[in-house]
């Protein structure tokens, strides 16, 4: 059981961390959420439950954990320790750039919200969970050609939404 867990951990650790980071944009929180997701996976193994698609299961767990974290009042109204303020120096990003970046992320997330659910789902499976085309096809009950077409159309619609935000098509 431990070998299976270590194998799954080494295979999917980066994808799970990326899914956590894409939700909270914080390295430490993404590490914590990733550890919690794998802890829950370990608990499932010790209870004897079978997880068929480990990567998808782990990414879904970490996505839910990240959403719960972002809804928490500590995330919204939390405080910073004095040590953090002591570490600030001239090499930090100026506040105006941080606000600009935060505004851009906010606009991007709102734009993703404008996509329909199927487009968001297939783009998330492909780029956040790093699922391959055959795996997506199997999970959605589609043929690989249909998944490729849906991905193309979803990317095209996303590009159309992002163009007014200054993201140009190359």
VOMARSE-695522 format. One record per residue: x, y, z of N, C-alpha, C, O in turn; residue in one letter; residue number from 1. Coordinates in pm, whole numbers. Layout:
+--------+--------+--------+--------+--------+--------+--------+--------+--------+--------+--------+--------+------+-----+
|   n_px |   n_py |   n_pz |  ca_px |  ca_py |  ca_pz |   c_px |   c_py |   c_pz |   o_px |   o_py |   o_pz | code | pos |
+--------+--------+--------+--------+--------+--------+--------+--------+--------+--------+--------+--------+------+-----+
|      X |      Y |      Z |      X |      Y |      Z |      X |      Y |      Z |      X |      Y |      Z |    A | NUM |
...
+--------+--------+--------+--------+--------+--------+--------+--------+--------+--------+--------+--------+------+-----+
END
This chain:
+--------+--------+--------+--------+--------+--------+--------+--------+--------+--------+--------+--------+------+-----+
|   n_px |   n_py |   n_pz |  ca_px |  ca_py |  ca_pz |   c_px |   c_py |   c_pz |   o_px |   o_py |   o_pz | code | pos |
+--------+--------+--------+--------+--------+--------+--------+--------+--------+--------+--------+--------+------+-----+
|     83 |   -119 |      0 |      0 |      0 |      0 |     87 |    126 |      0 |     57 |    224 |    -68 |    X |   1 |
|    196 |    121 |     77 |    283 |    237 |     83 |    352 |    261 |    -51 |    371 |    375 |    -92 |    X |   2 |
|    390 |    152 |   -120 |    454 |    167 |   -250 |    358 |    231 |   -350 |    397 |    316 |   -429 |    X |   3 |
|    231 |    189 |   -345 |    131 |    245 |   -435 |    114 |    394 |   -407 |    109 |    475 |   -500 |    X |   4 |
|    107 |    430 |   -280 |     92 |    570 |   -244 |    211 |    652 |   -294 |    193 |    759 |   -353 |    X |   5 |
|    332 |    603 |   -269 |    452 |    676 |   -312 |    458 |    690 |   -464 |    501 |    792 |   -516 |    X |   6 |
|    414 |    586 |   -534 |    411 |    592 |   -681 |    312 |    699 |   -727 |    345 |    781 |   -814 |    X |   7 |
|    193 |    699 |   -670 |     91 |    798 |   -707 |    139 |    938 |   -669 |    118 |   1034 |   -744 |    X |   8 |
|    202 |    950 |   -553 |    252 |   1080 |   -508 |    356 |   1135 |   -605 |    350 |   1251 |   -644 |    X |   9 |
|    451 |   1051 |   -645 |    556 |   1099 |   -736 |    500 |   1130 |   -874 |    549 |   1220 |   -942 |    X |  10 |
|    398 |   1057 |   -917 |    341 |   1080 |  -1050 |    255 |   1207 |  -1055 |    258 |   1279 |  -1155 |    X |  11 |
|    179 |   1235 |   -950 |     77 |   1339 |   -958 |    101 |   1460 |   -867 |     19 |   1552 |   -864 |    X |  12 |
|    211 |   1461 |   -795 |    238 |   1570 |   -701 |    236 |   1706 |   -770 |    172 |   1799 |   -720 |    X |  13 |
|    304 |   1719 |   -882 |    312 |   1849 |   -949 |    177 |   1892 |  -1005 |    144 |   2011 |  -1000 |    X |  14 |
|     99 |   1800 |  -1058 |    -32 |   1836 |  -1113 |   -127 |   1881 |  -1002 |   -205 |   1975 |  -1020 |    X |  15 |
|   -120 |   1814 |   -889 |   -207 |   1850 |   -776 |   -165 |   1986 |   -721 |   -249 |   2069 |   -689 |    X |  16 |
|    -35 |   2008 |   -708 |     14 |   2138 |   -659 |    -27 |   2249 |   -754 |    -69 |   2356 |   -711 |    X |  17 |
|    -16 |   2224 |   -884 |    -54 |   2325 |   -983 |   -203 |   2357 |   -975 |   -241 |   2473 |   -988 |    X |  18 |
|   -285 |   2257 |   -953 |   -429 |   2280 |   -938 |   -456 |   2366 |   -815 |   -542 |   2454 |   -818 |    X |  19 |
|   -383 |   2341 |   -707 |   -400 |   2422 |   -584 |   -351 |   2564 |   -608 |   -418 |   2660 |   -570 |    X |  20 |
|   -235 |   2577 |   -669 |   -179 |   2711 |   -691 |   -265 |   2793 |   -786 |   -278 |   2915 |   -769 |    X |  21 |
|   -325 |   2729 |   -885 |   -408 |   2802 |   -981 |   -533 |   2858 |   -916 |   -596 |   2949 |   -971 |    X |  22 |
|   -570 |   2807 |   -801 |   -688 |   2856 |   -729 |   -653 |   2964 |   -627 |   -731 |   3057 |   -607 |    X |  23 |
|   -536 |   2955 |   -561 |   -508 |   3047 |   -450 |   -389 |   3139 |   -476 |   -373 |   3238 |   -405 |    X |  24 |
|   -306 |   3111 |   -577 |   -191 |   3193 |   -613 |    -97 |   3220 |   -496 |    -47 |   3331 |   -479 |    X |  25 |
|    -74 |   3118 |   -414 |     13 |   3130 |   -299 |     90 |   2998 |   -284 |     29 |   2893 |   -269 |    X |  26 |
|    224 |   3005 |   -288 |    306 |   2885 |   -285 |    285 |   2803 |   -158 |    265 |   2682 |   -164 |    X |  27 |
|    289 |   2870 |    -42 |    278 |   2798 |     84 |    141 |   2732 |     99 |    131 |   2617 |    142 |    X |  28 |
|     37 |   2806 |     65 |    -98 |   2752 |     76 |   -114 |   2635 |    -21 |   -175 |   2534 |     13 |    X |  29 |
|    -59 |   2649 |   -142 |    -67 |   2539 |   -240 |      4 |   2414 |   -186 |    -44 |   2303 |   -206 |    X |  30 |
|    118 |   2433 |   -119 |    187 |   2319 |    -58 |    101 |   2254 |     50 |     90 |   2132 |     55 |    X |  31 |
|     41 |   2336 |    135 |    -45 |   2283 |    242 |   -164 |   2207 |    185 |   -199 |   2099 |    233 |    X |  32 |
|   -227 |   2265 |     84 |   -345 |   2201 |     24 |   -307 |   2071 |    -45 |   -383 |   1974 |    -41 |    X |  33 |
|   -191 |   2069 |   -108 |   -144 |   1947 |   -174 |   -120 |   1837 |    -70 |   -159 |   1722 |    -91 |    X |  34 |
|    -57 |   1873 |     41 |    -35 |   1775 |    146 |   -167 |   1722 |    201 |   -181 |   1603 |    227 |    X |  35 |
|   -264 |   1811 |    218 |   -394 |   1769 |    269 |   -464 |   1675 |    171 |   -526 |   1577 |    213 |    X |  36 |
|   -455 |   1704 |     42 |   -517 |   1617 |    -58 |   -455 |   1477 |    -54 |   -527 |   1377 |    -60 |    X |  37 |
|   -322 |   1470 |    -45 |   -257 |   1340 |    -40 |   -284 |   1269 |     92 |   -291 |   1146 |     96 |    X |  38 |
|   -299 |   1344 |    199 |   -337 |   1284 |    326 |   -475 |   1219 |    315 |   -497 |   1109 |    367 |    X |  39 |
|   -566 |   1288 |    248 |   -701 |   1230 |    229 |   -696 |   1108 |    138 |   -771 |   1012 |    157 |    X |  40 |
|   -607 |   1111 |     39 |   -590 |    994 |    -48 |   -536 |    875 |     34 |   -583 |    763 |     19 |    X |  41 |
|   -439 |    902 |    121 |   -385 |    797 |    208 |   -496 |    740 |    297 |   -504 |    619 |    316 |    X |  42 |
|   -580 |    828 |    350 |   -690 |    783 |    435 |   -785 |    692 |    356 |   -832 |    591 |    408 |    X |  43 |
|   -812 |    727 |    230 |   -897 |    642 |    146 |   -834 |    505 |    127 |   -902 |    403 |    134 |    X |  44 |
|   -702 |    502 |    104 |   -633 |    374 |     87 |   -640 |    289 |    213 |   -664 |    169 |    207 |    X |  45 |
|   -618 |    353 |    329 |   -619 |    275 |    453 |   -758 |    225 |    489 |   -772 |    124 |    557 |    X |  46 |
|   -862 |    296 |    442 |   -999 |    249 |    466 |  -1040 |    139 |    369 |  -1145 |     77 |    385 |    X |  47 |
|   -956 |    116 |    268 |   -985 |     11 |    171 |  -1069 |     59 |     54 |  -1112 |    -22 |    -28 |    X |  48 |
|  -1092 |    189 |     45 |  -1169 |    243 |    -68 |  -1082 |    246 |   -193 |   -962 |    269 |   -185 |    X |  49 |
|  -1143 |    224 |   -307 |  -1071 |    222 |   -434 |  -1094 |    354 |   -506 |  -1208 |    397 |   -525 |    X |  50 |
|   -984 |    418 |   -544 |   -989 |    540 |   -623 |   -943 |    502 |   -763 |   -828 |    466 |   -784 |    X |  51 |
|  -1036 |    512 |   -860 |  -1006 |    465 |   -995 |   -912 |    560 |  -1070 |   -807 |    519 |  -1119 |    X |  52 |
|   -952 |    687 |  -1078 |   -871 |    787 |  -1149 |   -805 |    876 |  -1043 |   -862 |    975 |   -999 |    X |  53 |
|   -683 |    837 |  -1004 |   -617 |    904 |   -892 |   -593 |   1052 |   -920 |   -623 |   1136 |   -835 |    X |  54 |
|   -540 |   1085 |  -1037 |   -508 |   1225 |  -1069 |   -633 |   1311 |  -1065 |   -632 |   1419 |  -1005 |    X |  55 |
|   -739 |   1267 |  -1127 |   -863 |   1344 |  -1127 |   -919 |   1357 |   -987 |   -965 |   1464 |   -948 |    X |  56 |
|   -914 |   1248 |   -910 |   -966 |   1251 |   -774 |   -886 |   1349 |   -689 |   -943 |   1430 |   -617 |    X |  57 |
|   -754 |   1341 |   -698 |   -669 |   1430 |   -619 |   -687 |   1576 |   -659 |   -692 |   1664 |   -573 |    X |  58 |
|   -696 |   1601 |   -789 |   -715 |   1740 |   -835 |   -850 |   1794 |   -791 |   -863 |   1911 |   -757 |    X |  59 |
|   -951 |   1709 |   -792 |  -1083 |   1754 |   -747 |  -1081 |   1784 |   -597 |  -1138 |   1883 |   -553 |    X |  60 |
|  -1015 |   1698 |   -520 |  -1006 |   1721 |   -375 |   -931 |   1852 |   -348 |   -977 |   1933 |   -268 |    X |  61 |
|   -818 |   1872 |   -415 |   -739 |   1993 |   -389 |   -813 |   2117 |   -439 |   -801 |   2224 |   -380 |    X |  62 |
|   -888 |   2104 |   -546 |   -968 |   2217 |   -595 |  -1074 |   2255 |   -493 |  -1095 |   2373 |   -466 |    X |  63 |
|  -1142 |   2156 |   -436 |  -1242 |   2183 |   -333 |  -1179 |   2244 |   -208 |  -1234 |   2336 |   -148 |    X |  64 |
|  -1063 |   2192 |   -168 |   -993 |   2247 |    -53 |   -954 |   2392 |    -77 |   -967 |   2477 |     11 |    X |  65 |
|   -906 |   2421 |   -198 |   -865 |   2558 |   -231 |   -985 |   2652 |   -231 |   -976 |   2765 |   -182 |    X |  66 |
|  -1096 |   2606 |   -285 |  -1215 |   2691 |   -284 |  -1263 |   2717 |   -142 |  -1304 |   2828 |   -110 |    X |  67 |
|  -1258 |   2614 |    -57 |  -1295 |   2634 |     83 |  -1200 |   2732 |    151 |  -1242 |   2817 |    229 |    X |  68 |
|  -1071 |   2720 |    121 |   -973 |   2811 |    180 |  -1000 |   2955 |    136 |   -995 |   3047 |    217 |    X |  69 |
|  -1027 |   2973 |      8 |  -1051 |   3109 |    -44 |  -1181 |   3169 |     11 |  -1196 |   3291 |     13 |    X |  70 |
|  -1273 |   3085 |     54 |  -1397 |   3135 |    113 |  -1380 |   3166 |    262 |  -1465 |   3233 |    322 |    X |  71 |
|  -1271 |   3119 |    322 |  -1254 |   3136 |    466 |  -1229 |   3282 |    502 |  -1175 |   3359 |    422 |    X |  72 |
|  -1269 |   3319 |    621 |  -1252 |   3458 |    664 |  -1105 |   3492 |    686 |  -1067 |   3608 |    670 |    X |  73 |
|  -1021 |   3393 |    722 |   -878 |   3422 |    737 |   -819 |   3465 |    603 |   -738 |   3558 |    598 |    X |  74 |
|   -859 |   3399 |    496 |   -809 |   3436 |    364 |   -857 |   3575 |    327 |   -780 |   3655 |    273 |    X |  75 |
|   -982 |   3605 |    356 |  -1038 |   3736 |    319 |   -986 |   3847 |    408 |   -951 |   3955 |    359 |    X |  76 |
|   -981 |   3822 |    540 |   -950 |   3929 |    634 |   -827 |   3899 |    719 |   -806 |   3963 |    822 |    X |  77 |
|   -747 |   3802 |    679 |   -635 |   3756 |    761 |   -532 |   3864 |    789 |   -534 |   3971 |    729 |    X |  78 |
|   -443 |   3833 |    878 |   -338 |   3926 |    915 |   -203 |   3869 |    875 |   -190 |   3751 |    842 |    X |  79 |
|   -105 |   3954 |    877 |     31 |   3911 |    846 |    116 |   3921 |    971 |     98 |   4013 |   1052 |    X |  80 |
|    206 |   3829 |    986 |    296 |   3829 |   1101 |    397 |   3942 |   1087 |    430 |   3980 |    974 |    X |  81 |
|    448 |   3996 |   1197 |    547 |   4105 |   1190 |    672 |   4066 |   1113 |    735 |   4151 |   1050 |    X |  82 |
|    710 |   3937 |   1116 |    830 |   3895 |   1044 |    818 |   3922 |    894 |    918 |   3951 |    827 |    X |  83 |
|    698 |   3912 |    842 |    679 |   3935 |    699 |    709 |   4079 |    665 |    772 |   4107 |    563 |    X |  84 |
|    666 |   4172 |    749 |    690 |   4313 |    723 |    838 |   4348 |    736 |    887 |   4438 |    667 |    X |  85 |
|    910 |   4277 |    824 |   1052 |   4302 |    840 |   1132 |   4259 |    717 |   1237 |   4315 |    688 |    X |  86 |
|   1081 |   4161 |    644 |   1152 |   4109 |    527 |   1132 |   4195 |    402 |   1200 |   4174 |    302 |    X |  87 |
|   1042 |   4289 |    406 |   1016 |   4372 |    289 |   1137 |   4462 |    261 |   1190 |   4526 |    351 |    X |  88 |
|   1178 |   4464 |    136 |   1289 |   4550 |     99 |   1263 |   4610 |    -39 |   1153 |   4596 |    -93 |    X |  89 |
|   1361 |   4675 |    -93 |   1342 |   4744 |   -220 |   1328 |   4649 |   -339 |   1290 |   4692 |   -448 |    X |  90 |
|   1357 |   4521 |   -317 |   1347 |   4425 |   -427 |   1206 |   4368 |   -441 |   1181 |   4287 |   -530 |    X |  91 |
|   1115 |   4409 |   -355 |    978 |   4359 |   -366 |    907 |   4429 |   -481 |    947 |   4537 |   -524 |    X |  92 |
|    804 |   4368 |   -527 |    726 |   4424 |   -637 |    650 |   4546 |   -584 |    588 |   4539 |   -478 |    X |  93 |
|    656 |   4657 |   -656 |    584 |   4777 |   -612 |    434 |   4750 |   -599 |    378 |   4673 |   -677 |    X |  94 |
|    370 |   4813 |   -501 |    227 |   4788 |   -478 |    141 |   4813 |   -601 |     44 |   4740 |   -623 |    X |  95 |
|    174 |   4915 |   -680 |     91 |   4942 |   -797 |     95 |   4826 |   -898 |     -5 |   4797 |   -963 |    X |  96 |
|    212 |   4761 |   -909 |    221 |   4645 |   -999 |    146 |   4525 |   -941 |     83 |   4449 |  -1014 |    X |  97 |
|    152 |   4510 |   -809 |     77 |   4402 |   -745 |    -72 |   4421 |   -767 |   -144 |   4325 |   -797 |    X |  98 |
|   -120 |   4545 |   -752 |   -261 |   4572 |   -775 |   -300 |   4549 |   -921 |   -407 |   4497 |   -951 |    X |  99 |
|   -210 |   4588 |  -1011 |   -236 |   4566 |  -1153 |   -244 |   4417 |  -1184 |   -332 |   4372 |  -1258 |    X | 100 |
|   -151 |   4341 |  -1126 |   -152 |   4196 |  -1146 |   -277 |   4133 |  -1085 |   -339 |   4047 |  -1147 |    X | 101 |
|   -314 |   4176 |   -965 |   -434 |   4123 |   -900 |   -558 |   4157 |   -982 |   -648 |   4074 |   -996 |    X | 102 |
|   -562 |   4277 |  -1036 |   -676 |   4316 |  -1119 |   -682 |   4231 |  -1245 |   -790 |   4190 |  -1289 |    X | 103 |
|   -565 |   4205 |  -1304 |   -561 |   4121 |  -1424 |   -607 |   3979 |  -1393 |   -683 |   3921 |  -1471 |    X | 104 |
|   -562 |   3922 |  -1280 |   -607 |   3789 |  -1240 |   -758 |   3788 |  -1217 |   -827 |   3694 |  -1255 |    X | 105 |
|   -808 |   3894 |  -1155 |   -952 |   3903 |  -1130 |  -1030 |   3906 |  -1262 |  -1128 |   3835 |  -1278 |    X | 106 |
|   -983 |   3989 |  -1355 |  -1049 |   3997 |  -1486 |  -1043 |   3862 |  -1558 |  -1139 |   3819 |  -1621 |    X | 107 |
|   -926 |   3797 |  -1548 |   -910 |   3667 |  -1612 |  -1007 |   3565 |  -1554 |  -1071 |   3490 |  -1628 |    X | 108 |
|  -1018 |   3562 |  -1420 |  -1109 |   3468 |  -1356 |  -1254 |   3498 |  -1391 |  -1334 |   3407 |  -1411 |    X | 109 |
|  -1289 |   3626 |  -1400 |  -1425 |   3663 |  -1442 |  -1449 |   3618 |  -1586 |  -1558 |   3571 |  -1621 |    X | 110 |
|  -1346 |   3632 |  -1669 |  -1358 |   3589 |  -1808 |  -1379 |   3438 |  -1816 |  -1460 |   3390 |  -1896 |    X | 111 |
|  -1305 |   3364 |  -1734 |  -1326 |   3219 |  -1731 |  -1468 |   3186 |  -1688 |  -1527 |   3088 |  -1734 |    X | 112 |
|  -1523 |   3268 |  -1599 |  -1661 |   3248 |  -1554 |  -1762 |   3268 |  -1665 |  -1873 |   3215 |  -1660 |    X | 113 |
|  -1725 |   3346 |  -1767 |  -1816 |   3370 |  -1879 |  -1822 |   3252 |  -1975 |  -1918 |   3239 |  -2052 |    X | 114 |
|  -1721 |   3166 |  -1971 |  -1724 |   3047 |  -2056 |  -1832 |   2952 |  -2005 |  -1864 |   2951 |  -1886 |    X | 115 |
|  -1886 |   2874 |  -2096 |  -1987 |   2778 |  -2050 |  -1919 |   2665 |  -1973 |  -1798 |   2646 |  -1983 |    X | 116 |
|  -1998 |   2592 |  -1899 |  -1947 |   2490 |  -1807 |  -1866 |   2383 |  -1880 |  -1762 |   2340 |  -1831 |    X | 117 |
|  -1913 |   2340 |  -1997 |  -1841 |   2236 |  -2072 |  -1703 |   2284 |  -2115 |  -1606 |   2208 |  -2109 |    X | 118 |
|  -1693 |   2410 |  -2160 |  -1564 |   2464 |  -2200 |  -1469 |   2472 |  -2082 |  -1352 |   2433 |  -2093 |    X | 119 |
|  -1518 |   2522 |  -1969 |  -1434 |   2532 |  -1850 |  -1387 |   2394 |  -1805 |  -1271 |   2376 |  -1768 |    X | 120 |
|  -1479 |   2297 |  -1809 |  -1445 |   2162 |  -1763 |  -1336 |   2100 |  -1848 |  -1239 |   2046 |  -1796 |    X | 121 |
|  -1351 |   2109 |  -1979 |  -1254 |   2042 |  -2066 |  -1119 |   2115 |  -2064 |  -1015 |   2051 |  -2072 |    X | 122 |
|  -1120 |   2249 |  -2054 |   -995 |   2323 |  -2043 |   -925 |   2294 |  -1910 |   -802 |   2282 |  -1905 |    X | 123 |
|  -1002 |   2282 |  -1804 |   -943 |   2253 |  -1674 |   -883 |   2112 |  -1672 |   -774 |   2092 |  -1619 |    X | 124 |
|   -955 |   2017 |  -1729 |   -902 |   1880 |  -1732 |   -771 |   1875 |  -1811 |   -677 |   1807 |  -1771 |    X | 125 |
|   -767 |   1948 |  -1922 |   -649 |   1943 |  -2009 |   -531 |   2020 |  -1951 |   -419 |   1970 |  -1951 |    X | 126 |
|   -555 |   2142 |  -1902 |   -443 |   2229 |  -1867 |   -416 |   2240 |  -1717 |   -302 |   2266 |  -1678 |    X | 127 |
|   -516 |   2222 |  -1634 |   -491 |   2226 |  -1490 |   -455 |   2088 |  -1438 |   -361 |   2072 |  -1359 |    X | 128 |
|   -531 |   1988 |  -1482 |   -507 |   1852 |  -1436 |   -408 |   1778 |  -1525 |   -367 |   1666 |  -1492 |    X | 129 |
|   -369 |   1837 |  -1638 |   -276 |   1778 |  -1734 |   -321 |   1640 |  -1781 |   -238 |   1552 |  -1805 |    X | 130 |
|   -451 |   1622 |  -1795 |   -502 |   1495 |  -1848 |   -473 |   1489 |  -1998 |   -477 |   1591 |  -2067 |    X | 131 |
|   -447 |   1372 |  -2045 |   -423 |   1353 |  -2188 |   -557 |   1335 |  -2258 |   -659 |   1308 |  -2194 |    X | 132 |
|   -556 |   1350 |  -2389 |   -678 |   1344 |  -2470 |   -753 |   1211 |  -2448 |   -874 |   1214 |  -2425 |    X | 133 |
|   -686 |   1096 |  -2454 |   -760 |    970 |  -2434 |   -824 |    960 |  -2295 |   -933 |    906 |  -2280 |    X | 134 |
|   -754 |   1012 |  -2194 |   -808 |   1008 |  -2058 |   -933 |   1096 |  -2047 |  -1031 |   1057 |  -1984 |    X | 135 |
|   -928 |   1215 |  -2107 |  -1044 |   1304 |  -2106 |  -1160 |   1237 |  -2180 |  -1274 |   1241 |  -2135 |    X | 136 |
|  -1128 |   1177 |  -2294 |  -1232 |   1111 |  -2374 |  -1299 |   1000 |  -2293 |  -1421 |    985 |  -2296 |    X | 137 |
|  -1219 |    923 |  -2221 |  -1273 |    813 |  -2142 |  -1361 |    866 |  -2029 |  -1469 |    812 |  -2003 |    X | 138 |
|  -1315 |    973 |  -1961 |  -1392 |   1027 |  -1849 |  -1522 |   1092 |  -1894 |  -1622 |   1086 |  -1823 |    X | 139 |
|  -1520 |   1155 |  -2011 |  -1639 |   1223 |  -2061 |  -1726 |   1135 |  -2149 |  -1836 |   1174 |  -2188 |    X | 140 |
|  -1677 |   1016 |  -2181 |  -1753 |    926 |  -2266 |  -1760 |    974 |  -2411 |  -1862 |    958 |  -2478 |    X | 141 |
|  -1650 |   1033 |  -2458 |  -1644 |   1085 |  -2594 |  -1531 |   1017 |  -2670 |  -1449 |    946 |  -2612 |    X | 142 |
|  -1528 |   1042 |  -2801 |  -1416 |    995 |  -2882 |  -1305 |   1100 |  -2874 |  -1330 |   1216 |  -2845 |    X | 143 |
|  -1183 |   1056 |  -2902 |  -1068 |   1148 |  -2895 |  -1084 |   1264 |  -2992 |  -1047 |   1377 |  -2959 |    X | 144 |
|  -1137 |   1237 |  -3108 |  -1156 |   1344 |  -3207 |  -1254 |   1449 |  -3155 |  -1235 |   1569 |  -3178 |    X | 145 |
|  -1357 |   1405 |  -3085 |  -1455 |   1499 |  -3029 |  -1390 |   1584 |  -2920 |  -1419 |   1703 |  -2908 |    X | 146 |
|  -1304 |   1523 |  -2839 |  -1235 |   1598 |  -2734 |  -1143 |   1703 |  -2796 |  -1139 |   1817 |  -2749 |    X | 147 |
|  -1070 |   1664 |  -2900 |   -981 |   1759 |  -2968 |  -1060 |   1877 |  -3024 |  -1017 |   1991 |  -3013 |    X | 148 |
|  -1176 |   1848 |  -3084 |  -1258 |   1955 |  -3141 |  -1312 |   2045 |  -3030 |  -1312 |   2168 |  -3045 |    X | 149 |
|  -1356 |   1985 |  -2920 |  -1408 |   2066 |  -2809 |  -1298 |   2153 |  -2748 |  -1323 |   2268 |  -2713 |    X | 150 |
|  -1178 |   2099 |  -2737 |  -1066 |   2178 |  -2686 |  -1035 |   2294 |  -2779 |  -1012 |   2406 |  -2733 |    X | 151 |
|  -1033 |   2268 |  -2907 |  -1007 |   2375 |  -3004 |  -1112 |   2484 |  -2993 |  -1078 |   2602 |  -2987 |    X | 152 |
|  -1237 |   2446 |  -2989 |  -1345 |   2545 |  -2980 |  -1341 |   2620 |  -2848 |  -1365 |   2741 |  -2845 |    X | 153 |
|  -1311 |   2550 |  -2739 |  -1304 |   2616 |  -2607 |  -1189 |   2716 |  -2604 |  -1204 |   2826 |  -2551 |    X | 154 |
|  -1073 |   2678 |  -2660 |   -960 |   2771 |  -2666 |   -992 |   2892 |  -2752 |   -953 |   3004 |  -2719 |    X | 155 |
|  -1063 |   2870 |  -2862 |  -1101 |   2980 |  -2949 |  -1195 |   3076 |  -2877 |  -1179 |   3198 |  -2886 |    X | 156 |
|  -1294 |   3021 |  -2806 |  -1386 |   3107 |  -2731 |  -1314 |   3181 |  -2619 |  -1342 |   3299 |  -2595 |    X | 157 |
|  -1222 |   3114 |  -2552 |  -1146 |   3179 |  -2447 |  -1061 |   3292 |  -2504 |  -1055 |   3401 |  -2446 |    X | 158 |
|   -996 |   3269 |  -2616 |   -917 |   3374 |  -2681 |  -1004 |   3493 |  -2718 |   -962 |   3608 |  -2705 |    X | 159 |
|  -1126 |   3465 |  -2764 |  -1219 |   3573 |  -2799 |  -1253 |   3657 |  -2676 |  -1262 |   3779 |  -2684 |    X | 160 |
|  -1272 |   3590 |  -2562 |  -1304 |   3662 |  -2438 |  -1183 |   3739 |  -2385 |  -1199 |   3846 |  -2326 |    X | 161 |
|  -1063 |   3685 |  -2406 |   -942 |   3748 |  -2350 |   -889 |   3862 |  -2434 |   -811 |   3944 |  -2384 |    X | 162 |
|   -927 |   3869 |  -2559 |   -875 |   3972 |  -2648 |   -900 |   4113 |  -2595 |   -809 |   4195 |  -2599 |    X | 163 |
|  -1021 |   4146 |  -2543 |  -1042 |   4281 |  -2488 |   -957 |   4311 |  -2364 |   -938 |   4428 |  -2330 |    X | 164 |
|   -904 |   4208 |  -2298 |   -821 |   4229 |  -2180 |   -675 |   4256 |  -2218 |   -592 |   4281 |  -2131 |    X | 165 |
|   -644 |   4252 |  -2347 |   -509 |   4280 |  -2391 |   -427 |   4157 |  -2421 |   -308 |   4168 |  -2452 |    X | 166 |
|   -487 |   4039 |  -2411 |   -415 |   3918 |  -2448 |   -436 |   3899 |  -2598 |   -546 |   3868 |  -2643 |    X | 167 |
|   -329 |   3918 |  -2674 |   -340 |   3906 |  -2818 |   -321 |   3765 |  -2865 |   -262 |   3682 |  -2796 |    X | 168 |
|   -370 |   3738 |  -2984 |   -350 |   3607 |  -3046 |   -218 |   3609 |  -3120 |   -191 |   3701 |  -3197 |    X | 169 |
|   -136 |   3509 |  -3096 |     -4 |   3502 |  -3164 |    -14 |   3417 |  -3286 |     85 |   3398 |  -3356 |    X | 170 |
+--------+--------+--------+--------+--------+--------+--------+--------+--------+--------+--------+--------+------+-----+
END
